[in-house]
């Protein structure tokens, strides 16, 4: 998913990925597109950190499931 997203952003916006945390085995991958950070979590990590509850008052820009 991280590679596909990086390729899509590069193709559509011409913006190269600035950094990619390649620790997919940890269940958490961070993609740094300079103006936007994307966090990809495994189901276990998502349940553990429960960011939806932490940021429940924040504005949802995009939600994928």
mmCIF file of the N, C-alpha and C atoms, coordinates in Angstrom:
data_MODEL
# 
_entry.id   MODEL 
# 
loop_
_atom_site.group_PDB 
_atom_site.id 
_atom_site.type_symbol 
_atom_site.label_atom_id 
_atom_site.label_alt_id 
_atom_site.label_comp_id 
_atom_site.label_asym_id 
_atom_site.label_entity_id 
_atom_site.label_seq_id 
_atom_site.pdbx_PDB_ins_code 
_atom_site.Cartn_x 
_atom_site.Cartn_y 
_atom_site.Cartn_z 
_atom_site.occupancy 
_atom_site.B_iso_or_equiv 
_atom_site.pdbx_formal_charge 
_atom_site.auth_seq_id 
_atom_site.auth_comp_id 
_atom_site.auth_asym_id 
_atom_site.auth_atom_id 
_atom_site.pdbx_PDB_model_num 
ATOM 1   N N  . UNK A 1 1  ? 0.821   -1.178 0.000   1.00 0.00 ? 1  UNK A N  1 
ATOM 2   C CA . UNK A 1 1  ? 0.000   0.000  0.000   1.00 0.00 ? 1  UNK A CA 1 
ATOM 3   C C  . UNK A 1 1  ? 0.876   1.257  0.000   1.00 0.00 ? 1  UNK A C  1 
ATOM 4   N N  . UNK A 1 2  ? 1.950   1.243  0.777   1.00 0.00 ? 2  UNK A N  1 
ATOM 5   C CA . UNK A 1 2  ? 2.842   2.403  0.852   1.00 0.00 ? 2  UNK A CA 1 
ATOM 6   C C  . UNK A 1 2  ? 3.477   2.698  -0.503  1.00 0.00 ? 2  UNK A C  1 
ATOM 7   N N  . UNK A 1 3  ? 3.941   1.658  -1.173  1.00 0.00 ? 3  UNK A N  1 
ATOM 8   C CA . UNK A 1 3  ? 4.568   1.861  -2.488  1.00 0.00 ? 3  UNK A CA 1 
ATOM 9   C C  . UNK A 1 3  ? 3.553   2.355  -3.514  1.00 0.00 ? 3  UNK A C  1 
ATOM 10  N N  . UNK A 1 4  ? 2.354   1.798  -3.505  1.00 0.00 ? 4  UNK A N  1 
ATOM 11  C CA . UNK A 1 4  ? 1.316   2.234  -4.441  1.00 0.00 ? 4  UNK A CA 1 
ATOM 12  C C  . UNK A 1 4  ? 0.950   3.693  -4.213  1.00 0.00 ? 4  UNK A C  1 
ATOM 13  N N  . UNK A 1 5  ? 0.809   4.092  -2.957  1.00 0.00 ? 5  UNK A N  1 
ATOM 14  C CA . UNK A 1 5  ? 0.487   5.481  -2.642  1.00 0.00 ? 5  UNK A CA 1 
ATOM 15  C C  . UNK A 1 5  ? 1.610   6.415  -3.079  1.00 0.00 ? 5  UNK A C  1 
ATOM 16  N N  . UNK A 1 6  ? 2.844   6.015  -2.828  1.00 0.00 ? 6  UNK A N  1 
ATOM 17  C CA . UNK A 1 6  ? 3.987   6.815  -3.242  1.00 0.00 ? 6  UNK A CA 1 
ATOM 18  C C  . UNK A 1 6  ? 4.025   6.984  -4.758  1.00 0.00 ? 6  UNK A C  1 
ATOM 19  N N  . UNK A 1 7  ? 3.794   5.896  -5.483  1.00 0.00 ? 7  UNK A N  1 
ATOM 20  C CA . UNK A 1 7  ? 3.780   5.960  -6.954  1.00 0.00 ? 7  UNK A CA 1 
ATOM 21  C C  . UNK A 1 7  ? 2.651   6.850  -7.450  1.00 0.00 ? 7  UNK A C  1 
ATOM 22  N N  . UNK A 1 8  ? 1.484   6.765  -6.823  1.00 0.00 ? 8  UNK A N  1 
ATOM 23  C CA . UNK A 1 8  ? 0.331   7.578  -7.227  1.00 0.00 ? 8  UNK A CA 1 
ATOM 24  C C  . UNK A 1 8  ? 0.602   9.060  -7.016  1.00 0.00 ? 8  UNK A C  1 
ATOM 25  N N  . UNK A 1 9  ? 1.141   9.411  -5.871  1.00 0.00 ? 9  UNK A N  1 
ATOM 26  C CA . UNK A 1 9  ? 1.448   10.816 -5.590  1.00 0.00 ? 9  UNK A CA 1 
ATOM 27  C C  . UNK A 1 9  ? 2.506   11.328 -6.557  1.00 0.00 ? 9  UNK A C  1 
ATOM 28  N N  . UNK A 1 10 ? 3.509   10.528 -6.845  1.00 0.00 ? 10 UNK A N  1 
ATOM 29  C CA . UNK A 1 10 ? 4.550   10.919 -7.791  1.00 0.00 ? 10 UNK A CA 1 
ATOM 30  C C  . UNK A 1 10 ? 3.955   11.137 -9.178  1.00 0.00 ? 10 UNK A C  1 
ATOM 31  N N  . UNK A 1 11 ? 3.071   10.243 -9.609  1.00 0.00 ? 11 UNK A N  1 
ATOM 32  C CA . UNK A 1 11 ? 2.469   10.336 -10.938 1.00 0.00 ? 11 UNK A CA 1 
ATOM 33  C C  . UNK A 1 11 ? 1.506   11.517 -11.049 1.00 0.00 ? 11 UNK A C  1 
ATOM 34  N N  . UNK A 1 12 ? 0.638   11.664 -10.063 1.00 0.00 ? 12 UNK A N  1 
ATOM 35  C CA . UNK A 1 12 ? -0.413  12.690 -10.129 1.00 0.00 ? 12 UNK A CA 1 
ATOM 36  C C  . UNK A 1 12 ? 0.092   14.088 -9.801  1.00 0.00 ? 12 UNK A C  1 
ATOM 37  N N  . UNK A 1 13 ? 1.015   14.191 -8.860  1.00 0.00 ? 13 UNK A N  1 
ATOM 38  C CA . UNK A 1 13 ? 1.430   15.514 -8.386  1.00 0.00 ? 13 UNK A CA 1 
ATOM 39  C C  . UNK A 1 13 ? 2.892   15.822 -8.662  1.00 0.00 ? 13 UNK A C  1 
ATOM 40  N N  . UNK A 1 14 ? 3.626   14.834 -9.147  1.00 0.00 ? 14 UNK A N  1 
ATOM 41  C CA . UNK A 1 14 ? 5.052   15.045 -9.396  1.00 0.00 ? 14 UNK A CA 1 
ATOM 42  C C  . UNK A 1 14 ? 5.823   15.295 -8.107  1.00 0.00 ? 14 UNK A C  1 
ATOM 43  N N  . UNK A 1 15 ? 5.268   14.849 -7.008  1.00 0.00 ? 15 UNK A N  1 
ATOM 44  C CA . UNK A 1 15 ? 5.908   15.057 -5.705  1.00 0.00 ? 15 UNK A CA 1 
ATOM 45  C C  . UNK A 1 15 ? 6.511   13.753 -5.239  1.00 0.00 ? 15 UNK A C  1 
ATOM 46  N N  . UNK A 1 16 ? 7.807   13.745 -5.089  1.00 0.00 ? 16 UNK A N  1 
ATOM 47  C CA . UNK A 1 16 ? 8.501   12.548 -4.656  1.00 0.00 ? 16 UNK A CA 1 
ATOM 48  C C  . UNK A 1 16 ? 8.363   12.363 -3.158  1.00 0.00 ? 16 UNK A C  1 
ATOM 49  N N  . UNK A 1 17 ? 8.363   11.139 -2.759  1.00 0.00 ? 17 UNK A N  1 
ATOM 50  C CA . UNK A 1 17 ? 8.316   10.795 -1.347  1.00 0.00 ? 17 UNK A CA 1 
ATOM 51  C C  . UNK A 1 17 ? 9.616   11.232 -0.694  1.00 0.00 ? 17 UNK A C  1 
ATOM 52  N N  . UNK A 1 18 ? 9.520   12.040 0.343   1.00 0.00 ? 18 UNK A N  1 
ATOM 53  C CA . UNK A 1 18 ? 10.719  12.528 1.030   1.00 0.00 ? 18 UNK A CA 1 
ATOM 54  C C  . UNK A 1 18 ? 11.312  11.478 1.947   1.00 0.00 ? 18 UNK A C  1 
ATOM 55  N N  . UNK A 1 19 ? 10.467  10.673 2.528   1.00 0.00 ? 19 UNK A N  1 
ATOM 56  C CA . UNK A 1 19 ? 10.975  9.666  3.444   1.00 0.00 ? 19 UNK A CA 1 
ATOM 57  C C  . UNK A 1 19 ? 9.985   8.528  3.572   1.00 0.00 ? 19 UNK A C  1 
ATOM 58  N N  . UNK A 1 20 ? 10.492  7.352  3.753   1.00 0.00 ? 20 UNK A N  1 
ATOM 59  C CA . UNK A 1 20 ? 9.623   6.192  3.940   1.00 0.00 ? 20 UNK A CA 1 
ATOM 60  C C  . UNK A 1 20 ? 10.210  5.332  5.051   1.00 0.00 ? 20 UNK A C  1 
ATOM 61  N N  . UNK A 1 21 ? 9.463   5.233  6.111   1.00 0.00 ? 21 UNK A N  1 
ATOM 62  C CA . UNK A 1 21 ? 9.872   4.371  7.209   1.00 0.00 ? 21 UNK A CA 1 
ATOM 63  C C  . UNK A 1 21 ? 9.578   2.948  6.763   1.00 0.00 ? 21 UNK A C  1 
ATOM 64  N N  . UNK A 1 22 ? 10.593  2.184  6.508   1.00 0.00 ? 22 UNK A N  1 
ATOM 65  C CA . UNK A 1 22 ? 10.423  0.847  5.935   1.00 0.00 ? 22 UNK A CA 1 
ATOM 66  C C  . UNK A 1 22 ? 10.210  -0.220 6.995   1.00 0.00 ? 22 UNK A C  1 
ATOM 67  N N  . UNK A 1 23 ? 9.713   0.160  8.119   1.00 0.00 ? 23 UNK A N  1 
ATOM 68  C CA . UNK A 1 23 ? 9.496   -0.778 9.211   1.00 0.00 ? 23 UNK A CA 1 
ATOM 69  C C  . UNK A 1 23 ? 8.099   -1.392 9.138   1.00 0.00 ? 23 UNK A C  1 
ATOM 70  N N  . UNK A 1 24 ? 7.717   -1.897 7.981   1.00 0.00 ? 24 UNK A N  1 
ATOM 71  C CA . UNK A 1 24 ? 6.388   -2.480 7.815   1.00 0.00 ? 24 UNK A CA 1 
ATOM 72  C C  . UNK A 1 24 ? 6.150   -3.634 8.782   1.00 0.00 ? 24 UNK A C  1 
ATOM 73  N N  . UNK A 1 25 ? 7.202   -4.323 9.150   1.00 0.00 ? 25 UNK A N  1 
ATOM 74  C CA . UNK A 1 25 ? 7.051   -5.435 10.093  1.00 0.00 ? 25 UNK A CA 1 
ATOM 75  C C  . UNK A 1 25 ? 6.554   -4.964 11.452  1.00 0.00 ? 25 UNK A C  1 
ATOM 76  N N  . UNK A 1 26 ? 6.777   -3.689 11.763  1.00 0.00 ? 26 UNK A N  1 
ATOM 77  C CA . UNK A 1 26 ? 6.317   -3.151 13.044  1.00 0.00 ? 26 UNK A CA 1 
ATOM 78  C C  . UNK A 1 26 ? 4.807   -2.914 13.029  1.00 0.00 ? 26 UNK A C  1 
ATOM 79  N N  . UNK A 1 27 ? 4.219   -2.898 11.821  1.00 0.00 ? 27 UNK A N  1 
ATOM 80  C CA . UNK A 1 27 ? 2.786   -2.640 11.716  1.00 0.00 ? 27 UNK A CA 1 
ATOM 81  C C  . UNK A 1 27 ? 2.454   -1.170 11.563  1.00 0.00 ? 27 UNK A C  1 
ATOM 82  N N  . UNK A 1 28 ? 3.478   -0.334 11.417  1.00 0.00 ? 28 UNK A N  1 
ATOM 83  C CA . UNK A 1 28 ? 3.261   1.109  11.276  1.00 0.00 ? 28 UNK A CA 1 
ATOM 84  C C  . UNK A 1 28 ? 4.252   1.643  10.263  1.00 0.00 ? 28 UNK A C  1 
ATOM 85  N N  . UNK A 1 29 ? 3.756   2.195  9.165   1.00 0.00 ? 29 UNK A N  1 
ATOM 86  C CA . UNK A 1 29 ? 4.611   2.769  8.129   1.00 0.00 ? 29 UNK A CA 1 
ATOM 87  C C  . UNK A 1 29 ? 4.268   4.247  8.003   1.00 0.00 ? 29 UNK A C  1 
ATOM 88  N N  . UNK A 1 30 ? 5.272   5.086  7.995   1.00 0.00 ? 30 UNK A N  1 
ATOM 89  C CA . UNK A 1 30 ? 5.104   6.531  7.868   1.00 0.00 ? 30 UNK A CA 1 
ATOM 90  C C  . UNK A 1 30 ? 5.612   6.970  6.506   1.00 0.00 ? 30 UNK A C  1 
ATOM 91  N N  . UNK A 1 31 ? 4.776   7.704  5.767   1.00 0.00 ? 31 UNK A N  1 
ATOM 92  C CA . UNK A 1 31 ? 5.174   8.271  4.481   1.00 0.00 ? 31 UNK A CA 1 
ATOM 93  C C  . UNK A 1 31 ? 5.203   9.786  4.627   1.00 0.00 ? 31 UNK A C  1 
ATOM 94  N N  . UNK A 1 32 ? 6.327   10.389 4.283   1.00 0.00 ? 32 UNK A N  1 
ATOM 95  C CA . UNK A 1 32 ? 6.517   11.836 4.418   1.00 0.00 ? 32 UNK A CA 1 
ATOM 96  C C  . UNK A 1 32 ? 6.516   12.469 3.036   1.00 0.00 ? 32 UNK A C  1 
ATOM 97  N N  . UNK A 1 33 ? 5.422   13.201 2.719   1.00 0.00 ? 33 UNK A N  1 
ATOM 98  C CA . UNK A 1 33 ? 5.307   13.900 1.439   1.00 0.00 ? 33 UNK A CA 1 
ATOM 99  C C  . UNK A 1 33 ? 5.516   15.400 1.616   1.00 0.00 ? 33 UNK A C  1 
ATOM 100 N N  . UNK A 1 34 ? 6.278   15.791 2.595   1.00 0.00 ? 34 UNK A N  1 
ATOM 101 C CA . UNK A 1 34 ? 6.632   17.167 2.918   1.00 0.00 ? 34 UNK A CA 1 
ATOM 102 C C  . UNK A 1 34 ? 5.453   17.923 3.527   1.00 0.00 ? 34 UNK A C  1 
ATOM 103 N N  . UNK A 1 35 ? 4.399   18.170 2.774   1.00 0.00 ? 35 UNK A N  1 
ATOM 104 C CA . UNK A 1 35 ? 3.239   18.896 3.298   1.00 0.00 ? 35 UNK A CA 1 
ATOM 105 C C  . UNK A 1 35 ? 2.236   17.979 3.981   1.00 0.00 ? 35 UNK A C  1 
ATOM 106 N N  . UNK A 1 36 ? 2.332   16.696 3.714   1.00 0.00 ? 36 UNK A N  1 
ATOM 107 C CA . UNK A 1 36 ? 1.382   15.725 4.254   1.00 0.00 ? 36 UNK A CA 1 
ATOM 108 C C  . UNK A 1 36 ? 2.142   14.509 4.767   1.00 0.00 ? 36 UNK A C  1 
ATOM 109 N N  . UNK A 1 37 ? 1.785   14.063 5.957   1.00 0.00 ? 37 UNK A N  1 
ATOM 110 C CA . UNK A 1 37 ? 2.311   12.813 6.501   1.00 0.00 ? 37 UNK A CA 1 
ATOM 111 C C  . UNK A 1 37 ? 1.200   11.786 6.468   1.00 0.00 ? 37 UNK A C  1 
ATOM 112 N N  . UNK A 1 38 ? 1.523   10.585 6.009   1.00 0.00 ? 38 UNK A N  1 
ATOM 113 C CA . UNK A 1 38 ? 0.549   9.503  5.949   1.00 0.00 ? 38 UNK A CA 1 
ATOM 114 C C  . UNK A 1 38 ? 1.034   8.382  6.858   1.00 0.00 ? 38 UNK A C  1 
ATOM 115 N N  . UNK A 1 39 ? 0.164   7.961  7.754   1.00 0.00 ? 39 UNK A N  1 
ATOM 116 C CA . UNK A 1 39 ? 0.464   6.851  8.654   1.00 0.00 ? 39 UNK A CA 1 
ATOM 117 C C  . UNK A 1 39 ? -0.378  5.659  8.230   1.00 0.00 ? 39 UNK A C  1 
ATOM 118 N N  . UNK A 1 40 ? 0.260   4.539  7.978   1.00 0.00 ? 40 UNK A N  1 
ATOM 119 C CA . UNK A 1 40 ? -0.439  3.299  7.655   1.00 0.00 ? 40 UNK A CA 1 
ATOM 120 C C  . UNK A 1 40 ? -0.222  2.330  8.807   1.00 0.00 ? 40 UNK A C  1 
ATOM 121 N N  . UNK A 1 41 ? -1.319  1.874  9.395   1.00 0.00 ? 41 UNK A N  1 
ATOM 122 C CA . UNK A 1 41 ? -1.257  0.998  10.554  1.00 0.00 ? 41 UNK A CA 1 
ATOM 123 C C  . UNK A 1 41 ? -1.822  -0.378 10.225  1.00 0.00 ? 41 UNK A C  1 
ATOM 124 N N  . UNK A 1 42 ? -1.253  -1.401 10.830  1.00 0.00 ? 42 UNK A N  1 
ATOM 125 C CA . UNK A 1 42 ? -1.894  -2.718 10.811  1.00 0.00 ? 42 UNK A CA 1 
ATOM 126 C C  . UNK A 1 42 ? -3.101  -2.636 11.744  1.00 0.00 ? 42 UNK A C  1 
ATOM 127 N N  . UNK A 1 43 ? -3.988  -3.599 11.667  1.00 0.00 ? 43 UNK A N  1 
ATOM 128 C CA . UNK A 1 43 ? -5.176  -3.600 12.519  1.00 0.00 ? 43 UNK A CA 1 
ATOM 129 C C  . UNK A 1 43 ? -4.788  -3.611 13.996  1.00 0.00 ? 43 UNK A C  1 
ATOM 130 N N  . UNK A 1 44 ? -3.770  -4.396 14.355  1.00 0.00 ? 44 UNK A N  1 
ATOM 131 C CA . UNK A 1 44 ? -3.338  -4.463 15.752  1.00 0.00 ? 44 UNK A CA 1 
ATOM 132 C C  . UNK A 1 44 ? -2.802  -3.127 16.247  1.00 0.00 ? 44 UNK A C  1 
ATOM 133 N N  . UNK A 1 45 ? -1.969  -2.486 15.443  1.00 0.00 ? 45 UNK A N  1 
ATOM 134 C CA . UNK A 1 45 ? -1.416  -1.191 15.834  1.00 0.00 ? 45 UNK A CA 1 
ATOM 135 C C  . UNK A 1 45 ? -2.505  -0.130 15.903  1.00 0.00 ? 45 UNK A C  1 
ATOM 136 N N  . UNK A 1 46 ? -3.437  -0.185 14.983  1.00 0.00 ? 46 UNK A N  1 
ATOM 137 C CA . UNK A 1 46 ? -4.538  0.787  14.983  1.00 0.00 ? 46 UNK A CA 1 
ATOM 138 C C  . UNK A 1 46 ? -5.361  0.653  16.256  1.00 0.00 ? 46 UNK A C  1 
ATOM 139 N N  . UNK A 1 47 ? -5.650  -0.577 16.659  1.00 0.00 ? 47 UNK A N  1 
ATOM 140 C CA . UNK A 1 47 ? -6.387  -0.798 17.906  1.00 0.00 ? 47 UNK A CA 1 
ATOM 141 C C  . UNK A 1 47 ? -5.576  -0.328 19.108  1.00 0.00 ? 47 UNK A C  1 
ATOM 142 N N  . UNK A 1 48 ? -4.289  -0.598 19.117  1.00 0.00 ? 48 UNK A N  1 
ATOM 143 C CA . UNK A 1 48 ? -3.431  -0.248 20.249  1.00 0.00 ? 48 UNK A CA 1 
ATOM 144 C C  . UNK A 1 48 ? -3.363  1.269  20.446  1.00 0.00 ? 48 UNK A C  1 
ATOM 145 N N  . UNK A 1 49 ? -3.098  2.018  19.374  1.00 0.00 ? 49 UNK A N  1 
ATOM 146 C CA . UNK A 1 49 ? -2.930  3.469  19.492  1.00 0.00 ? 49 UNK A CA 1 
ATOM 147 C C  . UNK A 1 49 ? -4.254  4.222  19.533  1.00 0.00 ? 49 UNK A C  1 
ATOM 148 N N  . UNK A 1 50 ? -5.300  3.667  18.923  1.00 0.00 ? 50 UNK A N  1 
ATOM 149 C CA . UNK A 1 50 ? -6.648  4.234  18.975  1.00 0.00 ? 50 UNK A CA 1 
ATOM 150 C C  . UNK A 1 50 ? -6.651  5.746  18.704  1.00 0.00 ? 50 UNK A C  1 
ATOM 151 N N  . UNK A 1 51 ? -6.022  6.140  17.615  1.00 0.00 ? 51 UNK A N  1 
ATOM 152 C CA . UNK A 1 51 ? -5.903  7.558  17.298  1.00 0.00 ? 51 UNK A CA 1 
ATOM 153 C C  . UNK A 1 51 ? -7.251  8.224  17.009  1.00 0.00 ? 51 UNK A C  1 
ATOM 154 N N  . UNK A 1 52 ? -8.221  7.448  16.546  1.00 0.00 ? 52 UNK A N  1 
ATOM 155 C CA . UNK A 1 52 ? -9.526  8.034  16.286  1.00 0.00 ? 52 UNK A CA 1 
ATOM 156 C C  . UNK A 1 52 ? -10.118 8.636  17.559  1.00 0.00 ? 52 UNK A C  1 
ATOM 157 N N  . UNK A 1 53 ? -9.934  7.952  18.679  1.00 0.00 ? 53 UNK A N  1 
ATOM 158 C CA . UNK A 1 53 ? -10.442 8.486  19.946  1.00 0.00 ? 53 UNK A CA 1 
ATOM 159 C C  . UNK A 1 53 ? -9.598  9.670  20.412  1.00 0.00 ? 53 UNK A C  1 
ATOM 160 N N  . UNK A 1 54 ? -8.293  9.568  20.258  1.00 0.00 ? 54 UNK A N  1 
ATOM 161 C CA . UNK A 1 54 ? -7.399  10.644 20.680  1.00 0.00 ? 54 UNK A CA 1 
ATOM 162 C C  . UNK A 1 54 ? -7.716  11.946 19.941  1.00 0.00 ? 54 UNK A C  1 
ATOM 163 N N  . UNK A 1 55 ? -7.998  11.831 18.652  1.00 0.00 ? 55 UNK A N  1 
ATOM 164 C CA . UNK A 1 55 ? -8.238  13.004 17.819  1.00 0.00 ? 55 UNK A CA 1 
ATOM 165 C C  . UNK A 1 55 ? -9.700  13.139 17.422  1.00 0.00 ? 55 UNK A C  1 
ATOM 166 N N  . UNK A 1 56 ? -10.629 12.659 18.237  1.00 0.00 ? 56 UNK A N  1 
ATOM 167 C CA . UNK A 1 56 ? -12.040 12.618 17.855  1.00 0.00 ? 56 UNK A CA 1 
ATOM 168 C C  . UNK A 1 56 ? -12.628 13.990 17.538  1.00 0.00 ? 56 UNK A C  1 
ATOM 169 N N  . UNK A 1 57 ? -12.042 15.050 18.053  1.00 0.00 ? 57 UNK A N  1 
ATOM 170 C CA . UNK A 1 57 ? -12.555 16.386 17.769  1.00 0.00 ? 57 UNK A CA 1 
ATOM 171 C C  . UNK A 1 57 ? -11.913 17.008 16.531  1.00 0.00 ? 57 UNK A C  1 
ATOM 172 N N  . UNK A 1 58 ? -10.939 16.322 15.947  1.00 0.00 ? 58 UNK A N  1 
ATOM 173 C CA . UNK A 1 58 ? -10.277 16.831 14.754  1.00 0.00 ? 58 UNK A CA 1 
ATOM 174 C C  . UNK A 1 58 ? -11.146 16.652 13.515  1.00 0.00 ? 58 UNK A C  1 
ATOM 175 N N  . UNK A 1 59 ? -10.848 17.409 12.477  1.00 0.00 ? 59 UNK A N  1 
ATOM 176 C CA . UNK A 1 59 ? -11.584 17.348 11.224  1.00 0.00 ? 59 UNK A CA 1 
ATOM 177 C C  . UNK A 1 59 ? -11.105 16.157 10.405  1.00 0.00 ? 59 UNK A C  1 
ATOM 178 N N  . UNK A 1 60 ? -12.026 15.303 9.975   1.00 0.00 ? 60 UNK A N  1 
ATOM 179 C CA . UNK A 1 60 ? -11.700 14.154 9.126   1.00 0.00 ? 60 UNK A CA 1 
ATOM 180 C C  . UNK A 1 60 ? -11.599 14.658 7.685   1.00 0.00 ? 60 UNK A C  1 
ATOM 181 N N  . UNK A 1 61 ? -10.449 14.450 7.083   1.00 0.00 ? 61 UNK A N  1 
ATOM 182 C CA . UNK A 1 61 ? -10.227 14.870 5.702   1.00 0.00 ? 61 UNK A CA 1 
ATOM 183 C C  . UNK A 1 61 ? -10.564 13.720 4.762   1.00 0.00 ? 61 UNK A C  1 
ATOM 184 N N  . UNK A 1 62 ? -10.095 12.522 5.119   1.00 0.00 ? 62 UNK A N  1 
ATOM 185 C CA . UNK A 1 62 ? -10.343 11.326 4.302   1.00 0.00 ? 62 UNK A CA 1 
ATOM 186 C C  . UNK A 1 62 ? -10.254 10.107 5.200   1.00 0.00 ? 62 UNK A C  1 
ATOM 187 N N  . UNK A 1 63 ? -11.206 9.219  5.069   1.00 0.00 ? 63 UNK A N  1 
ATOM 188 C CA . UNK A 1 63 ? -11.188 7.985  5.863   1.00 0.00 ? 63 UNK A CA 1 
ATOM 189 C C  . UNK A 1 63 ? -11.356 6.801  4.933   1.00 0.00 ? 63 UNK A C  1 
ATOM 190 N N  . UNK A 1 64 ? -10.395 5.892  4.967   1.00 0.00 ? 64 UNK A N  1 
ATOM 191 C CA . UNK A 1 64 ? -10.436 4.684  4.146   1.00 0.00 ? 64 UNK A CA 1 
ATOM 192 C C  . UNK A 1 64 ? -10.517 3.478  5.050   1.00 0.00 ? 64 UNK A C  1 
ATOM 193 N N  . UNK A 1 65 ? -11.293 2.501  4.638   1.00 0.00 ? 65 UNK A N  1 
ATOM 194 C CA . UNK A 1 65 ? -11.380 1.259  5.420   1.00 0.00 ? 65 UNK A CA 1 
ATOM 195 C C  . UNK A 1 65 ? -11.301 0.084  4.506   1.00 0.00 ? 65 UNK A C  1 
# 
